[in-house]
Amino acid sequence: MLEHAPAPFDLVLTDLTMPEKSGLALIEELSRRWPTLPVIVITGLAKTPELERVKAQGIPFLQKPFQPDQLVDRIRETLARAGLDTPG
């Protein structure tokens, strides 16, 4: 594997809670591999240490439940912040 090669995708959307790996562990792994890869976290948890870490690190997130237009807006904001074009 090439170190810091471009990611084969533009953005990752992950839940904070998953069966085999936490969202934070996934984000840390992605960050090591692709430091500039935008990530958005979704969660149904109201207040946890993990969510507080996401907030403290400035990682974009959405609280469940959310509307489709909220997801689209967050994706656009996140890609724009990363300097990537977003579809109109």
C-alpha positions, 0 to 999 in steps of 0.5 A, a space after each residue: 500500500 502506498 502511504 498517503 495515496 489518494 483515497 478511492 472515495 471522496 467522503 466517508 459517512 459512518 455511524 459512531 456505534 458499529 458491531 465490530 469497530 467503533 466509529 472513532 476507531 474507523 476515523 483514526 484508521 482512515 485519518 492515518 491512511 488518508 489524512 485529508 479524507 472528509 468524514 461525517 459521523 452519524 449517531 443516535 446517542 445523545 451524550 457519550 464520551 465518544 460523541 464529545 471526542 467527535 465534537 472536540 475534534 471538529 468532525 462533522 456529525 448528524 444526530 439521528 433522526 435527521 431529514 434527508 436534506 440535513 444529510 445533503 447539507 452536511 455532505 455539501 458543507 463537509 466537501 466544501 470545507 475539504 475543498 472538493 466540488 459538490 454536485 449542484 
